[in-house]
Amino acid sequence: MSFDMIIKNGTVVLENEALVTDIAIKDGKIAAIGSGLTGSRDVVDASGMVVAPGMIDAHSHMSEPGRTHWEGYETGTRASAKGGITTMVEMPLNQLPATVDRATIEMKFSAAEGKLTIDAAQFGGLVSYNLDRLHELDEVGVVAFKCFVATCGDRSVSNDFRDVNDFEYFRGLQTLAKLDQLVAVHAENALICDELGREAKAAGKVTAHDYVASRPVFTEVEAIRRVLYLAKVAGCRLHICHISSPEGVAEVTRARQEGQQVTCESCPHYFVLDTDQFEKIGTLAKCSPPIRDAENQRGLWDKLFNGEIDCLVSDHSPCPPDMKAGNIMQAWGGIAGLQNCVDIMYDEAVQKRGLPLTTFAKLMATNAADIFGLKHKGRIAPGKDADLVFIQPNSSYTLQAEDLEYRHKVSPYIGRKINARVAKTILRGKVIYDIETGVSTSPTGKFILKHQQ
């Protein structure tokens, strides 16, 4: 049999083992796995490399249309490719109008035409003003819905994203349960966080530690408990976004043990930055939930190694640099991080702490594929899309601004020494990034719709 490409001699991360073997690709799919494969003129030598499933970033903000000057499809998906991400599940907010019905998601499809370097699935929004239109997004093919029980959105902009109150959340869950849709929640207690923030600003408190204190762990835990219980009553599948505390993870574990259908994610920045580092870095490390202290971080690592966190995501949420100006309490809260999820977590989790390669692949790709129903993604196995990332272990570099493909060359990781590199990224059998030649100039990404898989 003839193949389009054969990858030889890499340490290939399969679902239950990692071994040196070959991968054959045909028509964008993995056609065969085994030693000594032949039958292609395009042979890629992956000696010394780890070949893992391309990362599925299940929480990413592109901000196009309407706020493309924050981050657009062209720059955001190029950065993804350079970072080893082959599929994103894009959030329904930061862009204008927010993605809340058929018309607004069609606007996103049009805005992205010819710009996707990687594949993209879509979240639909569950907001205070679209409870009668949720079915439209399901019919188009979103793979999940996102809502906030924390305060969000610019109140001066009529078509921006909005948080939901408990009643709106519950009614939305009831509707989406009937559609067999998954709901992902940003879980922080809106009223307490908002009031603590107002008190801090009134008292002139402007440091990173002050900001973290205004969004304490209990506000995350309380909100997780509440959204879990309401989802249980409504019979709706739930996914808790970007958990920042081990106590929050414990709530998800408890609900799972009681039989509830719930999963959760966290982000690299919670594992590699702490509040003291946040103070030194400044506003570029501001996000919500916030970067917490070193003890909290150690607890999160324990939860990760214990298998209680399902997937790692970037929560890439950039903005123009002027929105990061001023003190930490005033600045926009969002981190630009998708380009460095794979290399940083390979270094920190696998190399420094001994996380098994198979677990790394599950956290970065496989579990997200299962949670969001991406049937052809997330595994190196015959018949799956040939989405691969080549990781060069023990290959130290210091991240510089000019390394970034983002629209704005800012990141809390600039100046960080990372002892691993993404050397090549392959999407459906096509090389979309190579460390020697850069990101492909011919975008081949596409949208993945739930009903078309």
RAZI-V870816 format. One record per pair of residues at least 24 apart in sequence whose C-alpha atoms are under 8 Angstrom apart, sorted by the first residue. I is the first residue (numbers start at 1). J is the second residue. D is the distance in Angstrom with one decimal. If there is no record, write none. Layout:
i=I j=J d=D
i=I j=J d=D
//
This chain:
i=1 j=39 d=6.3
i=2 j=38 d=7.9
i=2 j=39 d=4.6
i=2 j=40 d=5.9
i=3 j=31 d=7.9
i=3 j=39 d=5.7
i=3 j=40 d=5.0
i=4 j=40 d=5.9
i=4 j=41 d=7.7
i=4 j=42 d=6.6
i=4 j=429 d=8.0
i=5 j=40 d=5.7
i=5 j=41 d=7.2
i=5 j=42 d=4.9
i=5 j=43 d=5.8
i=5 j=44 d=7.4
i=5 j=429 d=7.5
i=6 j=37 d=7.3
i=6 j=38 d=7.3
i=6 j=39 d=7.9
i=6 j=40 d=6.3
i=6 j=42 d=6.4
i=6 j=43 d=4.9
i=6 j=44 d=6.2
i=7 j=43 d=5.9
i=7 j=44 d=4.7
i=7 j=45 d=6.0
i=7 j=46 d=6.5
i=8 j=43 d=7.1
i=8 j=44 d=6.1
i=8 j=45 d=5.1
i=8 j=46 d=5.7
i=8 j=47 d=7.2
i=9 j=45 d=6.2
i=9 j=46 d=5.4
i=9 j=47 d=4.9
i=9 j=48 d=7.7
i=10 j=45 d=7.4
i=10 j=46 d=4.5
i=10 j=47 d=5.0
i=10 j=48 d=6.3
i=10 j=49 d=5.3
i=10 j=50 d=5.8
i=10 j=51 d=6.0
i=11 j=46 d=8.0
i=11 j=47 d=7.8
i=11 j=48 d=7.4
i=11 j=49 d=6.2
i=11 j=50 d=4.7
i=11 j=51 d=5.8
i=12 j=50 d=6.1
i=12 j=51 d=4.7
i=12 j=52 d=6.2
i=13 j=50 d=7.3
i=13 j=51 d=6.2
i=13 j=52 d=5.1
i=13 j=53 d=7.3
i=13 j=357 d=6.5
i=13 j=358 d=6.1
i=13 j=361 d=7.1
i=13 j=380 d=7.2
i=14 j=52 d=7.7
i=14 j=358 d=6.8
i=14 j=379 d=7.0
i=14 j=380 d=5.6
i=14 j=381 d=7.2
i=15 j=358 d=6.1
i=15 j=361 d=7.8
i=15 j=362 d=7.8
i=15 j=379 d=6.7
i=15 j=380 d=7.3
i=16 j=358 d=6.2
i=17 j=357 d=8.0
i=17 j=358 d=6.2
i=18 j=357 d=6.7
i=18 j=358 d=6.7
i=25 j=386 d=6.6
i=25 j=429 d=6.3
i=26 j=429 d=7.5
i=27 j=428 d=7.9
i=27 j=429 d=7.3
i=28 j=385 d=6.0
i=28 j=386 d=5.7
i=28 j=427 d=7.8
i=28 j=428 d=4.2
i=28 j=429 d=4.5
i=28 j=430 d=7.4
i=29 j=382 d=7.4
i=29 j=383 d=5.7
i=29 j=384 d=5.6
i=29 j=385 d=4.5
i=29 j=386 d=4.8
i=29 j=428 d=6.2
i=29 j=429 d=6.7
i=30 j=380 d=7.3
i=30 j=381 d=6.4
i=30 j=382 d=4.9
i=30 j=383 d=5.5
i=30 j=384 d=5.7
i=30 j=385 d=6.2
i=30 j=386 d=5.1
i=31 j=382 d=5.2
i=31 j=383 d=6.3
i=32 j=381 d=7.9
i=32 j=382 d=5.8
i=33 j=381 d=7.5
i=33 j=382 d=7.2
i=46 j=390 d=7.6
i=48 j=392 d=7.1
i=48 j=393 d=7.9
i=49 j=390 d=6.0
i=49 j=391 d=5.6
i=49 j=392 d=5.1
i=49 j=393 d=6.9
i=50 j=390 d=5.7
i=50 j=391 d=5.0
i=50 j=392 d=6.6
i=50 j=393 d=7.4
i=51 j=388 d=6.6
i=51 j=389 d=5.7
i=51 j=390 d=4.7
i=51 j=391 d=6.4
i=52 j=361 d=6.4
i=52 j=380 d=7.4
i=52 j=388 d=5.8
i=52 j=389 d=5.4
i=52 j=390 d=6.6
i=52 j=391 d=7.7
i=53 j=361 d=6.5
i=53 j=365 d=6.4
i=53 j=366 d=7.8
i=53 j=378 d=5.7
i=53 j=379 d=5.6
i=53 j=380 d=5.9
i=53 j=387 d=6.0
i=53 j=388 d=4.7
i=53 j=389 d=6.1
i=54 j=84 d=5.9
i=54 j=85 d=5.4
i=54 j=86 d=5.1
i=54 j=87 d=7.5
i=54 j=365 d=6.7
i=54 j=378 d=6.9
i=54 j=387 d=5.1
i=54 j=388 d=4.3
i=54 j=389 d=4.9
i=54 j=425 d=7.2
i=54 j=426 d=7.6
i=54 j=427 d=7.9
i=55 j=84 d=6.1
i=55 j=85 d=4.3
i=55 j=86 d=5.8
i=55 j=87 d=6.7
i=55 j=342 d=7.3
i=55 j=361 d=8.0
i=55 j=364 d=5.2
i=55 j=365 d=4.9
i=55 j=378 d=7.4
i=55 j=389 d=7.5
i=56 j=85 d=6.0
i=56 j=86 d=6.3
i=56 j=87 d=4.8
i=56 j=88 d=5.6
i=56 j=89 d=7.5
i=56 j=313 d=7.9
i=56 j=364 d=6.2
i=56 j=365 d=4.8
i=56 j=366 d=8.0
i=56 j=368 d=6.5
i=56 j=369 d=7.2
i=56 j=378 d=7.0
i=57 j=85 d=6.6
i=57 j=87 d=6.3
i=57 j=88 d=4.6
i=57 j=89 d=6.2
i=57 j=312 d=7.6
i=57 j=313 d=5.1
i=57 j=314 d=6.4
i=57 j=338 d=7.8
i=57 j=364 d=7.5
i=57 j=365 d=7.7
i=57 j=368 d=7.9
i=58 j=88 d=5.6
i=58 j=89 d=4.5
i=58 j=90 d=7.0
i=58 j=313 d=5.7
i=58 j=314 d=7.8
i=58 j=368 d=6.5
i=59 j=88 d=7.1
i=59 j=89 d=5.8
i=59 j=90 d=6.1
i=59 j=91 d=6.3
i=59 j=313 d=5.6
i=59 j=314 d=6.2
i=59 j=315 d=5.0
i=59 j=316 d=7.2
i=60 j=88 d=6.6
i=60 j=89 d=6.5
i=60 j=90 d=5.0
i=60 j=91 d=5.8
i=60 j=313 d=7.8
i=60 j=314 d=6.4
i=60 j=315 d=5.1
i=60 j=316 d=4.9
i=60 j=317 d=6.9
i=60 j=338 d=7.8
i=61 j=90 d=5.8
i=61 j=91 d=5.4
i=61 j=92 d=7.7
i=61 j=93 d=7.1
i=61 j=94 d=6.8
i=61 j=315 d=7.1
i=61 j=316 d=5.7
i=61 j=317 d=5.4
i=61 j=318 d=7.8
i=62 j=90 d=7.1
i=62 j=91 d=7.8
i=62 j=94 d=7.5
i=62 j=95 d=7.3
i=62 j=317 d=7.7
i=63 j=93 d=7.1
i=63 j=94 d=4.8
i=63 j=95 d=3.9
i=63 j=96 d=7.4
i=64 j=94 d=7.9
i=64 j=95 d=5.1
i=64 j=96 d=7.3
i=64 j=108 d=6.8
i=64 j=111 d=6.8
i=64 j=112 d=7.8
i=65 j=95 d=5.5
i=65 j=96 d=5.9
i=65 j=97 d=7.5
i=65 j=107 d=7.4
i=65 j=108 d=6.4
i=65 j=111 d=6.1
i=66 j=95 d=5.4
i=66 j=96 d=4.4
i=66 j=97 d=6.7
i=67 j=94 d=7.0
i=67 j=95 d=5.4
i=67 j=96 d=6.4
i=68 j=95 d=7.5
i=69 j=319 d=7.8
i=69 j=320 d=7.0
i=69 j=407 d=7.5
i=70 j=318 d=6.1
i=70 j=319 d=4.4
i=70 j=320 d=5.4
i=70 j=407 d=7.2
i=70 j=408 d=7.8
i=71 j=318 d=6.6
i=71 j=319 d=7.0
i=71 j=406 d=7.1
i=71 j=407 d=5.7
i=71 j=408 d=7.8
i=72 j=407 d=7.4
i=73 j=112 d=6.1
i=73 j=115 d=5.9
i=73 j=116 d=6.1
i=74 j=112 d=8.0
i=74 j=115 d=4.9
i=74 j=116 d=6.3
i=74 j=117 d=7.3
i=75 j=405 d=5.9
i=75 j=406 d=5.2
i=75 j=407 d=5.6
i=76 j=405 d=7.3
i=76 j=406 d=5.9
i=76 j=407 d=7.4
i=77 j=115 d=8.0
i=77 j=116 d=6.0
i=77 j=117 d=5.3
i=77 j=118 d=5.8
i=78 j=116 d=7.9
i=78 j=117 d=5.8
i=78 j=118 d=7.7
i=78 j=405 d=6.3
i=78 j=406 d=7.9
i=78 j=439 d=6.5
i=79 j=338 d=7.2
i=79 j=339 d=5.3
i=79 j=404 d=6.8
i=79 j=405 d=4.7
i=79 j=406 d=6.0
i=80 j=118 d=7.3
i=80 j=338 d=6.2
i=80 j=339 d=5.5
i=81 j=117 d=6.8
i=81 j=118 d=6.5
i=81 j=339 d=7.8
i=81 j=425 d=6.2
i=81 j=432 d=6.3
i=81 j=433 d=5.9
i=81 j=439 d=6.9
i=82 j=339 d=6.4
i=82 j=405 d=7.8
i=82 j=422 d=7.1
i=82 j=424 d=7.8
i=82 j=425 d=7.1
i=82 j=433 d=5.7
i=82 j=434 d=7.8
i=82 j=438 d=7.6
i=82 j=439 d=6.4
i=83 j=338 d=6.8
i=83 j=339 d=4.1
i=83 j=340 d=5.7
i=83 j=341 d=6.9
i=83 j=342 d=6.4
i=83 j=343 d=7.4
i=83 j=422 d=6.3
i=84 j=339 d=7.6
i=84 j=342 d=6.4
i=84 j=388 d=7.8
i=84 j=389 d=5.3
i=84 j=390 d=7.7
i=84 j=422 d=6.2
i=84 j=424 d=7.3
i=84 j=425 d=5.4
i=85 j=118 d=7.5
i=85 j=339 d=8.0
i=85 j=342 d=7.9
i=85 j=389 d=7.7
i=85 j=425 d=7.6
i=86 j=118 d=5.1
i=86 j=119 d=6.2
i=86 j=387 d=6.2
i=86 j=388 d=7.5
i=86 j=425 d=7.4
i=86 j=426 d=7.4
i=86 j=427 d=5.9
i=87 j=118 d=5.7
i=87 j=119 d=4.7
i=87 j=120 d=5.4
i=87 j=121 d=7.5
i=88 j=118 d=7.6
i=88 j=119 d=6.5
i=88 j=120 d=4.9
i=88 j=121 d=6.3
i=89 j=120 d=5.7
i=89 j=121 d=4.6
i=89 j=122 d=5.4
i=89 j=123 d=6.7
i=90 j=120 d=6.7
i=90 j=121 d=6.2
i=90 j=122 d=5.0
i=90 j=123 d=5.9
i=91 j=122 d=6.7
i=91 j=123 d=5.3
i=91 j=124 d=7.4
i=91 j=146 d=7.2
i=92 j=122 d=7.5
i=92 j=123 d=5.6
i=92 j=124 d=5.6
i=92 j=125 d=5.4
i=92 j=146 d=7.2
i=92 j=161 d=7.9
i=93 j=125 d=7.5
i=93 j=160 d=7.4
i=93 j=161 d=5.7
i=94 j=160 d=7.5
i=94 j=161 d=7.4
i=95 j=160 d=7.7
i=96 j=159 d=6.5
i=96 j=160 d=6.1
i=97 j=159 d=5.1
i=97 j=160 d=5.9
i=97 j=161 d=8.0
i=98 j=125 d=7.5
i=98 j=159 d=6.2
i=98 j=160 d=5.4
i=98 j=161 d=5.4
i=99 j=124 d=5.9
i=99 j=125 d=5.7
i=100 j=124 d=6.1
i=100 j=125 d=4.9
i=100 j=126 d=7.0
i=100 j=127 d=7.4
i=100 j=130 d=6.4
i=100 j=133 d=7.5
i=100 j=134 d=7.3
i=100 j=137 d=7.2
i=101 j=130 d=7.4
i=101 j=133 d=5.9
i=101 j=134 d=6.7
i=101 j=136 d=5.6
i=101 j=137 d=5.5
i=102 j=136 d=5.3
i=102 j=137 d=5.7
i=102 j=140 d=6.8
i=105 j=137 d=7.6
i=109 j=447 d=8.0
i=114 j=443 d=6.5
i=114 j=444 d=7.9
i=115 j=443 d=6.0
i=115 j=445 d=7.8
i=116 j=443 d=5.4
i=116 j=444 d=6.4
i=116 j=445 d=4.6
i=116 j=446 d=6.4
i=117 j=432 d=7.0
i=117 j=440 d=7.6
i=117 j=442 d=7.6
i=117 j=443 d=4.3
i=117 j=444 d=5.6
i=117 j=445 d=4.8
i=118 j=427 d=6.9
i=118 j=443 d=7.6
i=118 j=444 d=6.9
i=118 j=445 d=4.3
i=118 j=446 d=7.0
i=119 j=445 d=4.5
i=119 j=446 d=4.8
i=119 j=447 d=5.7
i=119 j=448 d=6.9
i=120 j=445 d=7.4
i=120 j=446 d=6.3
i=120 j=447 d=4.8
i=120 j=448 d=5.8
i=121 j=447 d=5.6
i=121 j=448 d=4.7
i=121 j=449 d=6.3
i=122 j=447 d=7.9
i=122 j=448 d=7.6
i=122 j=449 d=7.5
i=125 j=161 d=7.8
i=126 j=164 d=7.7
i=126 j=169 d=7.8
i=126 j=172 d=6.8
i=127 j=161 d=6.8
i=127 j=162 d=5.3
i=127 j=163 d=5.8
i=127 j=164 d=5.6
i=127 j=168 d=7.8
i=128 j=162 d=6.1
i=128 j=163 d=6.4
i=128 j=164 d=5.1
i=128 j=165 d=7.5
i=128 j=168 d=6.2
i=131 j=168 d=7.6
i=131 j=171 d=7.6
i=131 j=172 d=6.1
i=134 j=172 d=8.0
i=134 j=175 d=7.8
i=134 j=176 d=7.6
i=135 j=179 d=7.8
i=138 j=179 d=7.5
i=138 j=181 d=7.9
i=140 j=449 d=7.4
i=141 j=449 d=4.6
i=141 j=450 d=4.5
i=141 j=451 d=5.6
i=141 j=452 d=7.8
i=142 j=449 d=6.1
i=142 j=450 d=5.9
i=143 j=181 d=7.4
i=143 j=182 d=7.5
i=143 j=372 d=5.9
i=143 j=373 d=7.0
i=143 j=449 d=7.0
i=143 j=450 d=5.4
i=144 j=181 d=5.8
i=144 j=182 d=4.9
i=144 j=183 d=5.9
i=144 j=184 d=7.2
i=144 j=372 d=6.9
i=145 j=181 d=7.3
i=145 j=182 d=6.2
i=145 j=183 d=4.8
i=145 j=184 d=6.0
i=146 j=183 d=5.8
i=146 j=184 d=4.7
i=146 j=185 d=5.9
i=146 j=186 d=7.9
i=147 j=183 d=7.4
i=147 j=184 d=6.4
i=147 j=185 d=5.1
i=147 j=186 d=6.4
i=148 j=185 d=5.7
i=148 j=186 d=4.8
i=148 j=187 d=6.7
i=149 j=185 d=7.2
i=149 j=186 d=6.2
i=149 j=187 d=5.8
i=149 j=188 d=6.4
i=149 j=189 d=6.9
i=149 j=190 d=6.4
i=149 j=223 d=7.6
i=150 j=186 d=6.6
i=150 j=187 d=6.2
i=150 j=188 d=5.0
i=150 j=189 d=5.8
i=150 j=190 d=4.2
i=150 j=191 d=8.0
i=151 j=190 d=5.3
i=151 j=194 d=7.7
i=170 j=230 d=6.3
i=170 j=231 d=7.3
i=170 j=234 d=6.9
i=173 j=231 d=6.5
i=173 j=234 d=6.0
i=173 j=235 d=7.8
i=173 j=236 d=5.9
i=174 j=234 d=5.2
i=174 j=235 d=7.3
i=174 j=236 d=7.0
i=176 j=236 d=7.0
i=177 j=234 d=7.1
i=177 j=235 d=6.1
i=177 j=236 d=4.5
i=177 j=237 d=7.1
i=180 j=236 d=7.6
i=180 j=237 d=7.8
i=181 j=236 d=7.5
i=181 j=237 d=7.0
i=182 j=236 d=7.0
i=182 j=237 d=5.0
i=182 j=238 d=5.7
i=182 j=239 d=7.1
i=182 j=372 d=7.8
i=183 j=236 d=7.5
i=183 j=237 d=6.4
i=183 j=238 d=5.0
i=183 j=239 d=6.0
i=184 j=238 d=5.9
i=184 j=239 d=4.5
i=184 j=240 d=5.6
i=184 j=241 d=6.2
i=185 j=227 d=7.8
i=185 j=238 d=7.6
i=185 j=239 d=6.4
i=185 j=240 d=5.2
i=185 j=241 d=5.7
i=186 j=240 d=6.7
i=186 j=241 d=5.4
i=186 j=242 d=7.5
i=187 j=220 d=5.9
i=187 j=223 d=5.1
i=187 j=224 d=5.6
i=187 j=227 d=7.5
i=187 j=240 d=7.1
i=187 j=241 d=7.3
i=188 j=219 d=5.4
i=188 j=220 d=4.5
i=188 j=221 d=7.6
i=188 j=222 d=7.5
i=188 j=223 d=5.2
i=188 j=224 d=7.4
i=188 j=289 d=7.4
i=189 j=219 d=5.0
i=189 j=220 d=6.5
i=189 j=222 d=6.9
i=189 j=223 d=5.3
i=192 j=219 d=7.1
i=193 j=219 d=7.1
i=197 j=329 d=7.8
i=201 j=329 d=7.0
i=205 j=329 d=7.8
i=206 j=327 d=5.9
i=206 j=328 d=5.8
i=206 j=329 d=5.4
i=207 j=279 d=6.9
i=207 j=327 d=7.3
i=207 j=328 d=6.1
i=207 j=329 d=7.3
i=208 j=275 d=6.7
i=208 j=276 d=8.0
i=208 j=278 d=6.3
i=208 j=279 d=5.0
i=208 j=282 d=7.4
i=208 j=286 d=8.0
i=208 j=328 d=6.2
i=208 j=329 d=7.9
i=209 j=275 d=6.5
i=209 j=276 d=7.8
i=209 j=279 d=7.2
i=211 j=290 d=7.7
i=211 j=328 d=7.0
i=211 j=329 d=6.1
i=212 j=275 d=7.6
i=212 j=290 d=5.7
i=212 j=291 d=7.0
i=212 j=292 d=6.6
i=215 j=289 d=7.0
i=215 j=290 d=7.1
i=217 j=245 d=6.6
i=217 j=247 d=7.7
i=217 j=248 d=7.9
i=220 j=248 d=6.5
i=220 j=289 d=7.7
i=221 j=247 d=6.6
i=221 j=248 d=5.0
i=221 j=251 d=7.2
i=224 j=248 d=6.8
i=224 j=251 d=7.0
i=224 j=252 d=7.8
i=225 j=251 d=6.6
i=228 j=252 d=8.0
i=228 j=255 d=7.5
i=232 j=260 d=6.7
i=236 j=261 d=7.8
i=237 j=261 d=5.3
i=237 j=262 d=6.0
i=238 j=262 d=4.7
i=238 j=263 d=6.5
i=239 j=263 d=4.7
i=239 j=264 d=5.3
i=239 j=265 d=7.7
i=240 j=264 d=4.6
i=240 j=265 d=6.5
i=241 j=265 d=5.5
i=241 j=266 d=6.8
i=242 j=266 d=4.2
i=242 j=267 d=5.9
i=242 j=289 d=7.5
i=242 j=313 d=7.6
i=242 j=315 d=7.4
i=243 j=267 d=7.8
i=243 j=289 d=7.5
i=244 j=270 d=6.2
i=244 j=289 d=6.2
i=244 j=290 d=7.2
i=244 j=291 d=7.3
i=244 j=292 d=7.4
i=244 j=300 d=7.6
i=245 j=292 d=7.9
i=245 j=296 d=6.2
i=245 j=297 d=7.5
i=245 j=299 d=7.5
i=245 j=300 d=6.2
i=246 j=296 d=6.8
i=246 j=299 d=5.4
i=246 j=300 d=5.0
i=246 j=303 d=6.5
i=249 j=303 d=7.3
i=249 j=308 d=6.9
i=249 j=309 d=7.1
i=250 j=308 d=7.9
i=253 j=308 d=6.4
i=263 j=309 d=7.7
i=263 j=310 d=6.3
i=263 j=371 d=7.7
i=264 j=309 d=5.8
i=264 j=310 d=5.6
i=264 j=311 d=6.9
i=265 j=309 d=5.8
i=265 j=310 d=5.7
i=265 j=311 d=4.8
i=265 j=312 d=5.6
i=265 j=313 d=6.8
i=266 j=309 d=7.0
i=266 j=311 d=6.7
i=266 j=312 d=5.2
i=266 j=313 d=6.3
i=267 j=312 d=5.2
i=267 j=313 d=5.1
i=267 j=314 d=5.6
i=267 j=315 d=6.9
i=268 j=312 d=6.8
i=268 j=313 d=7.2
i=268 j=314 d=6.8
i=268 j=341 d=6.3
i=268 j=344 d=7.6
i=268 j=345 d=6.6
i=270 j=297 d=6.6
i=270 j=300 d=8.0
i=271 j=297 d=5.8
i=271 j=300 d=7.1
i=271 j=301 d=6.8
i=272 j=348 d=7.7
i=281 j=412 d=6.5
i=282 j=328 d=6.9
i=283 j=324 d=5.8
i=283 j=325 d=7.4
i=283 j=327 d=7.2
i=283 j=328 d=5.3
i=283 j=331 d=6.4
i=283 j=332 d=7.9
i=283 j=333 d=7.9
i=284 j=324 d=6.7
i=284 j=334 d=7.6
i=284 j=335 d=6.4
i=284 j=336 d=7.9
i=284 j=410 d=7.6
i=284 j=411 d=6.3
i=284 j=412 d=5.3
i=285 j=334 d=7.5
i=285 j=335 d=6.0
i=285 j=411 d=7.9
i=285 j=412 d=5.4
i=286 j=328 d=7.1
i=286 j=331 d=7.8
i=286 j=332 d=7.5
i=286 j=333 d=5.0
i=286 j=334 d=6.0
i=286 j=335 d=6.6
i=287 j=332 d=8.0
i=287 j=333 d=4.3
i=287 j=334 d=4.5
i=287 j=335 d=6.1
i=288 j=333 d=6.4
i=288 j=334 d=7.3
i=305 j=355 d=7.3
i=309 j=363 d=8.0
i=310 j=362 d=7.9
i=310 j=363 d=6.1
i=310 j=367 d=6.2
i=310 j=368 d=7.6
i=311 j=362 d=7.2
i=311 j=363 d=4.3
i=311 j=364 d=6.0
i=311 j=365 d=7.5
i=311 j=367 d=6.2
i=311 j=368 d=6.1
i=312 j=363 d=5.6
i=312 j=364 d=5.7
i=313 j=341 d=7.6
i=313 j=364 d=7.5
i=314 j=338 d=5.0
i=314 j=341 d=6.4
i=319 j=408 d=7.8
i=320 j=408 d=6.7
i=321 j=408 d=7.3
i=321 j=410 d=7.8
i=335 j=411 d=7.1
i=335 j=412 d=7.3
i=336 j=410 d=7.1
i=336 j=411 d=5.4
i=336 j=412 d=7.4
i=337 j=411 d=6.5
i=337 j=412 d=7.8
i=337 j=413 d=7.9
i=339 j=404 d=7.4
i=339 j=405 d=7.9
i=342 j=422 d=7.5
i=343 j=391 d=7.5
i=343 j=418 d=7.1
i=343 j=419 d=7.7
i=343 j=420 d=5.4
i=343 j=421 d=5.5
i=343 j=422 d=6.3
i=344 j=418 d=6.2
i=344 j=419 d=7.8
i=344 j=420 d=7.2
i=346 j=420 d=6.9
i=347 j=393 d=7.8
i=347 j=394 d=7.9
i=347 j=418 d=6.8
i=347 j=419 d=5.7
i=347 j=420 d=5.8
i=373 j=450 d=7.4
i=374 j=450 d=7.9
i=374 j=453 d=7.7
i=375 j=453 d=6.9
i=376 j=453 d=7.8
i=385 j=427 d=7.7
i=385 j=428 d=5.2
i=385 j=429 d=7.7
i=386 j=426 d=7.0
i=386 j=427 d=6.2
i=386 j=428 d=4.4
i=386 j=429 d=5.1
i=387 j=425 d=7.6
i=387 j=426 d=5.3
i=387 j=427 d=4.5
i=387 j=428 d=5.3
i=387 j=429 d=6.8
i=388 j=425 d=5.8
i=388 j=426 d=5.0
i=388 j=427 d=6.7
i=389 j=422 d=7.0
i=389 j=423 d=7.6
i=389 j=424 d=5.8
i=389 j=425 d=4.6
i=389 j=426 d=6.4
i=390 j=422 d=5.9
i=390 j=423 d=5.4
i=390 j=424 d=5.0
i=390 j=425 d=6.3
i=391 j=420 d=6.9
i=391 j=421 d=5.7
i=391 j=422 d=4.7
i=391 j=423 d=5.7
i=391 j=424 d=7.4
i=392 j=420 d=5.7
i=392 j=421 d=5.1
i=392 j=422 d=6.2
i=392 j=423 d=6.1
i=393 j=419 d=7.0
i=393 j=420 d=4.8
i=393 j=421 d=6.7
i=394 j=419 d=5.1
i=394 j=420 d=5.2
i=395 j=419 d=5.0
i=395 j=420 d=4.7
i=395 j=421 d=6.1
i=396 j=420 d=5.8
i=396 j=421 d=7.5
i=397 j=421 d=7.8
//
